[in-house]
Each structure stands twice: as C-alpha cells, then as structure tokens.
Amino acid sequence: MEFNLCSFDEMLRNLLEKYEMEEHLSFIVRNIEDQFNFQSLGIYLKVPNTDIFRMKISRNISHTFAKNSIFTQSDPIAEELIHLKMLDIQSPGRYIFEKEYSHLLILPINHFDELLGFLFIDKCNEIFGSEEIAKIRLYASIISLIIQLDLQSNEIEQHRGIYESAKVYSHKAFVEKSEVIFSMMKRYNRYITVAVVKIGNFGNIVRTIGELATGNLLKQISYIIQNDLRETDIIGKLENDSFAVLMPETTSKNSLITINRVNNRIMKLPMMKICKMGWGMASKEDNTKNAEELIKFATHASEDSNKKEEGNITIHK
C-alpha cells in the first residue's frame, strides 16, 4: 500500500495535542491500520519495576490471548530483542503469537540500550516489502519516543511530589500516600487524623507583600510544621494557601495538642500580623470512606475557622 505522507503528517500533529500515553498508542495504531495490510498486530510494554512484558494494545487479537500473553526478560524473544535488532521471520518461524503467518516482524521499543517493549506485525499470505519494513521501523521509533517521554513525565511527576527541598508533598502525592496509610489504619482499627491549615486572606497578602515575600512565608510555615511532627506524619501542600498534615495512630485529642503547639509557633512569625490563618481537623470514623474524604472534612473545618472572630482551630464533627 502506498505510504500516505499527508496522513502521517496529520498523525504527528495530532500526537502533539494528546496527553496520555494510551491515547498516543491508539492513535498510532489507527494510523498503521490505514497505512498497511496486515493480519494481526500487538504492542508489548514492560511493566514498571518488573521483568514482565504485557500486551498493551492490539489489533485482530482475541481478548483472552491479549490478557494471558506474557513474556519475561529471560524468554528467548526478549533475549534476542535485547540486542535491539528487528526480528524478520518467515513461516515456519521460531516465534508465533496467536495466528499462523507467512511473514512476521518483531521490532524493539527502546531508549538507548534499554528494552522497553516490542511491536509485532504479521501477514497471513504475503511478504512485507522493503519499503513497508522501513515504514514500520519508523512507527516503532515513534512509539519508542512516546514510551520514553511517558517514563520521563512520570519521573518528573514523582520529583514534583516533593515541595521544594522540604519533605512536603504535592496535593496528588499527598493524597496517594494518605490513601495507603488510611487503608492500613482502617484495616487494623487504628486512629488517624488529618489537619489542614489555610491562610484565609491569601490573595490580599500576595498583593500586599508580593509573591517573593509570600513564598518565603510559606517556606517558614512548612519548616515549622516539619520540625514539630513525627517522622511517621506526612505533610502536603494542597493549594498555594494551604497545607495538610496526616497523623497516623493519633487521636484527635493528641493531634490537637500537636496542632496547638505548631499554631503557636507559626503565629509568632512577624508576617502573621497581617495574616488570618485557620486550622481544621478530622479523624477517622467507622463510616469514613477514604483519606480524600478525611482531607475534605478537615479543609471545610479550616475554612470555618477562618470565618471565626475568636480561635482558629475547628474540629470536624
């Protein structure tokens, strides 16, 4: 089939508008379907932190085969592909996926010398021509770039999980870690408390003292929170104006003692003369669904605290 350069150009432009790796792969496979006549096709990707390769996306492959077909790094096919050379196999061949074929191509998906997965494509009664093979290599290279970019994005996201150089997690990372701890506390019927501190007039503060001074204030607040907590407690930055603290195996009574101590230290900061700050606390009850719900309760309580004339700590009931 003649290679459609306009279609290929459109595919590349559309890839720039998509965010998820799955979207990228689906879009590329649809383009391959338009460009080639083939019997079946599949993309295997390495499962993170394992030596297993699973099928990620396929065409003309049964659901059962796609689900159950697994390779490891010690399998012959992976040991051959570790050299990052395309396997060009004609029937009868040394490897077979779900269907018999007349011609099978297996192309490595890699970054430098690391095997990230592989693409296979076969024909039932025909042979791939040299131009077709060159074009399929091109698609495999694009897939390699997409997979590597996805891995790098995940790595960047993990680094973003830490706020500046302190042990303060981003909102997403904080919720994820909190859910794990919450599940453990719920399973073993242990106490768990979440406290949220929110600066009530944050927008006015930024306009009054500027972004740099406001950023320094947030650093001071996060430093005080860190130094008054146990190593088992975790801290998250929910929004620009709020921090959250998760305290496992801690009752609301004991948490209140800790929060009062932290609050008193923060309120001694010179900049707090122009700030209104509210704390909210929520503890696990039998009907609490998850950590995210607990964080929501504590956030609402912190907002209530900011509305009070007296006292800046509210416990969710």
C-alpha positions in Angstrom: 0.0 0.0 0.0 1.3 3.4 -0.9 2.6 5.5 2.0 0.3 8.4 2.7 2.6 11.3 3.8 -0.2 13.7 4.4 -1.9 11.2 6.8 1.4 10.6 8.5 1.9 14.4 8.9 -1.6 14.7 10.4 -0.8 11.9 12.8 2.3 13.6 14.1 0.5 16.9 14.5 -2.4 15.2 16.4 0.0 13.5 18.7 1.2 16.9 20.0 -2.4 17.6 21.2 -2.7 14.4 23.2 -1.5 13.9 26.8 -2.0 10.2 27.8 0.4 7.5 26.5 -2.6 5.3 25.8 -4.1 7.9 23.5 -0.8 8.2 21.7 -0.6 4.5 21.1 -4.2 4.2 20.0 -3.8 7.0 17.5 -0.6 5.5 16.1 -2.2 2.0 15.7 -5.2 3.5 13.9 -2.8 5.2 11.5 -0.9 1.9 10.9 -4.3 0.3 10.1 -4.8 2.9 7.5 -1.3 2.6 6.0 -0.8 -1.2 5.9 -2.5 -4.5 5.1 -1.7 -6.9 7.9 -3.1 -9.9 9.7 -2.5 -9.0 13.4 -0.6 -6.5 15.4 0.4 -6.0 19.1 2.5 -3.8 21.3 4.0 -5.2 24.4 5.4 -2.9 27.1 7.5 -3.7 30.2 5.6 -3.5 33.4 7.4 -0.9 35.7 9.7 -2.4 38.3 9.3 -5.9 36.9 10.9 -8.1 34.2 7.5 -8.8 32.6 6.2 -7.6 29.2 2.4 -7.5 28.8 0.4 -6.6 25.7 -0.7 -3.0 25.9 -2.7 -2.6 22.7 -3.5 -5.0 19.7 -5.5 -5.5 16.6 -7.1 -8.7 15.4 -6.1 -10.5 18.6 -8.5 -12.1 20.9 -9.1 -10.7 24.4 -8.1 -13.9 26.0 -4.8 -14.1 24.2 -4.1 -10.4 24.9 -4.8 -10.8 28.6 -2.9 -14.0 29.1 0.1 -13.5 26.8 3.1 -12.6 29.0 6.9 -12.6 28.3 9.7 -12.1 30.7 13.3 -10.8 30.2 14.5 -14.4 30.4 12.3 -15.6 27.5 14.1 -16.2 24.2 12.3 -13.5 22.4 13.3 -10.9 24.9 16.9 -12.2 25.0 17.1 -11.7 21.2 15.5 -8.3 21.3 17.9 -7.1 24.0 20.3 -6.5 21.1 17.8 -4.0 19.7 17.6 -5.6 16.3 14.4 -6.2 14.3 13.5 -9.9 14.0 12.4 -10.7 10.4 10.8 -14.1 10.5 9.1 -16.0 7.7 6.9 -19.1 8.1 7.7 -21.6 9.6 9.2 -19.3 12.2 10.7 -19.7 15.6 8.1 -17.4 17.2 4.4 -17.3 16.9 1.8 -15.1 18.6 -1.9 -16.1 18.2 -2.0 -16.8 14.5 0.0 -18.6 11.8 1.6 -16.3 9.4 3.6 -16.0 6.2 5.8 -13.1 7.5 6.3 -11.8 11.0 8.2 -8.6 12.0 9.1 -8.0 15.7 10.6 -4.6 16.4 12.2 -3.5 19.7 10.8 -0.4 21.5 13.8 1.0 23.4 15.5 4.0 24.8 19.3 3.9 24.2 20.2 0.3 25.2 17.1 -0.3 27.4 14.4 -2.6 26.0 11.0 -1.0 26.9 8.9 -3.4 24.9 8.3 -4.5 21.3 5.9 -4.3 18.4 4.9 -7.3 16.3 3.0 -7.2 13.0 2.4 -10.1 10.6 0.8 -11.1 7.3 -1.1 -14.2 6.6 -0.2 -15.0 2.9 2.1 -12.2 1.8 5.5 -10.8 2.5 6.3 -7.3 3.7 8.2 -5.3 1.1 11.4 -3.4 1.9 9.6 -0.1 1.8 6.9 -1.4 4.1 9.6 -2.6 6.6 11.3 0.8 6.5 7.9 2.5 7.3 7.1 0.0 10.1 10.6 0.8 11.6 9.6 4.4 11.5 6.5 3.8 13.5 8.4 1.7 16.0 10.8 4.6 16.5 8.0 7.0 17.2 6.5 4.5 19.7 9.9 4.3 21.4 10.0 8.1 21.8 6.4 8.2 23.1 7.1 5.5 25.7 10.3 7.2 26.8 8.6 10.6 27.1 5.9 8.9 29.3 8.5 7.4 31.6 10.3 10.8 31.9 7.0 12.5 32.6 6.2 10.0 35.4 9.7 10.6 36.8 9.2 14.4 36.7 5.8 14.0 38.4 7.4 11.9 41.2 10.0 14.7 41.7 7.2 17.3 41.8 5.7 15.2 44.6 8.2 16.9 46.9 7.6 20.6 47.5 10.9 22.4 47.1 13.7 20.7 49.1 11.4 20.0 52.1 9.6 16.8 52.8 6.3 18.4 51.8 4.3 16.5 49.1 2.2 17.9 46.3 -1.6 17.5 46.5 -1.6 14.5 44.3 1.3 12.7 46.1 -0.1 13.6 49.5 -3.5 12.0 48.7 -1.9 8.9 47.2 0.3 8.3 50.3 -2.6 9.2 52.6 -4.8 6.6 51.0 -2.2 3.8 51.6 -1.9 4.8 55.3 -5.6 5.3 55.7 -6.3 1.7 54.4 -3.8 0.3 56.9 -5.2 2.2 59.8 -8.8 1.2 58.9 -7.8 -2.4 58.4 -6.2 -2.6 61.9 -8.7 -0.3 63.5 -6.1 2.4 64.4 -6.6 6.1 64.9 -5.8 8.5 62.1 -6.2 12.3 62.0 -5.8 14.9 59.3 -5.2 18.6 60.0 -5.4 21.3 57.3 -4.1 24.9 57.8 -5.4 27.5 55.4 -4.4 31.2 55.0 -7.8 33.0 54.8 -6.8 36.2 53.1 -4.1 34.8 50.8 -4.9 36.9 47.7 -4.7 40.1 49.7 -1.4 39.0 51.2 0.2 38.4 47.8 -1.0 41.8 46.6 0.3 43.5 49.8 3.7 41.9 50.3 4.4 40.4 46.8 4.9 36.8 45.6 8.5 36.6 46.8 7.7 37.5 50.4 4.6 35.3 50.4 6.7 32.4 49.1 9.2 32.9 52.0 6.3 32.9 54.4 5.1 29.6 53.1 8.6 28.1 53.5 8.7 29.3 57.1 5.3 27.7 57.8 6.3 24.4 56.2 9.6 24.4 58.1 7.8 24.9 61.4 5.2 22.1 60.6 8.0 19.7 59.7 10.0 20.3 62.8 7.1 19.8 65.2 5.9 16.5 63.7 7.0 12.9 64.0 8.7 11.1 61.2 5.6 9.0 60.6 3.5 12.1 59.9 3.3 13.3 56.3 2.8 16.9 55.1 1.2 18.0 51.8 0.7 21.3 50.1 -2.9 21.2 48.9 -3.1 24.7 47.3 -1.0 27.8 47.3 -2.8 28.9 50.5 -3.0 25.6 52.5 -1.0 22.7 53.9 -2.3 19.3 55.2 -0.8 17.0 57.8 -1.8 13.3 58.2 -1.1 11.8 61.6 -1.4 8.0 61.7 -2.2 6.3 65.0 -3.1 9.6 66.6 -6.3 10.5 68.3 -8.0 13.9 67.7 -7.1 14.8 71.3 -3.4 14.2 70.9 -3.5 15.8 67.4 -5.0 18.9 68.9 -2.0 19.2 71.3 0.4 19.0 68.4 -1.5 21.4 66.3 -1.8 23.9 69.1 2.0 23.8 69.5 2.6 24.2 65.8 0.0 27.0 65.5 1.6 29.0 68.4 5.0 28.9 66.7 3.6 29.9 63.3 1.6 32.8 64.9 4.9 34.2 66.3 6.2 34.9 62.8 6.3 38.7 62.2 4.4 38.3 58.9 1.4 36.7 60.7 0.4 40.1 61.9 -1.3 40.7 58.6 -2.5 37.1 58.0 -5.6 35.2 59.1 -5.0 31.5 59.4 -7.4 28.7 60.2 -6.9 25.1 61.1 -9.3 22.3 60.5 -9.1 18.7 61.9 -10.9 15.5 61.1 -10.4 12.0 62.5 -11.4 8.6 61.0 -14.8 7.3 61.9 -16.3 3.9 61.0 -18.2 5.4 58.1 -15.3 7.5 56.7 -14.8 6.2 53.2 -11.2 7.2 52.4 -8.4 9.6 53.1 -9.6 12.0 50.4 -12.9 12.4 52.3 -11.0 13.0 55.6 -8.9 15.7 53.9 -12.1 17.3 52.6 -13.7 17.3 56.0 -10.5 18.9 57.5 -10.4 21.5 54.7 -14.1 22.5 55.3 -13.3 22.9 59.0 -10.3 25.1 58.3 -12.5 27.3 56.2 -14.9 27.6 59.1 -12.0 28.6 61.3 -11.2 31.5 59.1 -14.7 32.8 59.5 -14.5 32.9 63.3 -13.6 36.0 65.2 -12.1 34.0 68.1 -10.0 30.8 67.8 -8.5 29.4 64.7 -8.9 25.6 65.2 -12.0 23.8 64.3 -12.6 20.0 64.7 -14.9 18.4 62.2 -17.9 16.7 63.9 
